[in-house]
Amino acid sequence: MQKRSDLVLLLARILLGMIFVLSGYGKLMHLDGFASGLASRGVPMTGFLGPLGAVIEFFGGAAIVLGIEVRWVSALMILFVIVATAIAHRFWELDGGARQAQHTQFMKNLAIIGGFLALMAVGGGRAAVERLWRRG
């Protein structure tokens, strides 16, 4: 039973983390466009916050996938998702189809936060890289 749980936890980490690895990679490869998008939404200091957000998104996702400091990184990723949601998915400011689309994205992000809360509770499992250096 433990083997199955560890496999399910590994799969959950991969599925959750890859969202951020892929999105963060795209932002890192197009930092100017990402920073411009942030600026258009009223975010200050985009020359600093844009790269910071892209780095947190990419490396946080990678740490989740690999199982590195899963509890701490999950907490960081919850903060990241809250900030990203507050910037990009302000459905209450919109009408019609745009409102519904952003409401769906907002709710998806709440579910992602739920996934990170679960990882905070259980950690990375036995298939996590962090277990290698904690054995000694």
Residue, then its C-alpha position, 0 to 999 in steps of 0.5 A: m500500500q505504501k508503494r502505491s501511495d508513494l507512486v500516486l504522490l510522485l505522479a501528483r508532484i509531477l502533474l502539479g509541478m509541470i504546470f509551473v515548469l512549462s509556464g515559468y520556462g516560457k516566461l524566462m525565454h520571453l522576459d520582456g513580453f512577460a514584464s510588459g504584460l505585468a506593466s499593462r496590469g499596473v504591476p510596479m518594478t517589472g524589470f525586477l518583479g518579472p524575472l523574479g516571478a519567472v524564476i520562482e515559477f520555473f524553479g519552484g515547479a522543478a523543485i516540486v517535480l523533483g521533490i526538493e524541500v517540498r513543504w517549504v516550496s509548496a508554501l512559496m508556490i502558494l504565495f506565488v499563485i495568490v499573487a499571480t491570481a490577484i494580478a491576472h484573474r480579477f474576474w470581478e472587474l469584468d463582464g460577460g464571457a471574459r468574466q466567466a473565463q477569468h472566474t474559471q481561471f481563478m477557481k483553477n488556481l484555488a484548486i492548485i493552492g489546494g494541491f500545494l496545501a496537500l503537499m505541505a501536509v504530506g511532504g514529497g514522499r519516498a520518491a523525493v530527492e530530499r530523502l537522499w540527503r536526509r538519510g544521513 
